[in-house]
Amino acid sequence: MINSPDTEAPGGAWSFAAAREPAEFPLVGVNGVPGVGHAGDGRRTLCGIRGQYLTFFLHHFEPQDLASCRKCRALAEAAPSRPCGQERLHDLLLQEADDGPLRTDLLAALRRGARIAFWGTGPAHGPTRSYARLDRMTEEAGPAAEALAAAGTSVTLARVEDTDQQYLVVLPPDGRARIARGPATASPAASPTPPATPPPPRNAAQPGDGRDGP
């Protein structure tokens, strides 16, 4: 998950209330009725079709899609909005992270709309670890690394980017969340073009020309 604040909000103010998101539903197809998208709701669609006739997809239902079910579209658009990513992560940390200076600062950053660069759950010893970027953390990196190393089959990671610093959250399924912090880093600059190899002096010996070098 990547979540960026809407800095174009009226008045330029950002808040959890102003940043609420439309409700999301999984895309569902009805077996034998191709070409029509439905919104999933548990083991049924919003329009009432039961699960044994359904195929669930990994995509979200798009109400504005011309192929969407009209009843599902109306119900999805009328569904209550949900908290934004910053608010959901904020509330998760209140429950799963011990009180301390890093948690206090991270909660404040989330209330300001700090960008969530990554938030996801995956295999503890798989590609998910690459998102931690522990080498960029300068505060509490040790405990965060220990929590990541001790995680069992899966782990939840979140990386939050504030104006001048970034935070890492490591949440194992059977332990408390660990928070680390480091300075914000600019995007890697493009590699400069290497300078051209200067030509040899006019009178220098060249390979195979029969002259000895200096």
C-alpha positions, 0 to 999 in steps of 0.5 A: 500500500502507498498512500499520499496526502491530498495537498490540494484540499480546499484551504490547504488543510489536511485532516483525517476527516477530510481524507476519508476514502470511498468504501472498497469492495472486491470485484466479483463475477457471476459464473455463467454471466461473463462481462458483468462486474459485481461488488463482493460483500463477504460470501455474496454480492451487494446485490444479493447473489450467493457465494456458490455462483461467484468468482472473486478477483484480486481487483477492486470493484469500480462503480463507474465501469460501464460493465458494473452491475447497476444495483451494486454500483448504487449500493457501493456509492452509498456505502459509508466512507472509510478512514484513510491509510494514515488514520488506520496506521495511526490507530493500529500503532495506538494499540500495537506499539508501546508509548515512547518518543518515536511513537509520539513523533510518528503519530504526530506525523501521521496526523499531519498527513505524512506519506505512507511509502509502503504498508503491507504484510508478507513472508517474513523471510521473503522479498517483504524484508527489502522494504524495511531499509534498515540500513537507513535507520539511525534510531532504534534500528537494532530492536527493529532488526531483531523483531524482523529476524524473529518474525515467524512466517509473516510480518507487517512492515510500514514505512512512513516518509515525513518532511525530513525523516522517515520511520519504519514499523515492524509488526510481527504477528505475535509481538509488539510493533517496533519503530525505527527512524532515520533521516529522509533520503532523496531519490537516487540521482541518475548515474552521471555519464562517464567522461569520454576516454581522452585520446592518447598524445599524438606521438604516443606509441599505439599497440601494434605500431612497432614503436615502444612506449615511453 
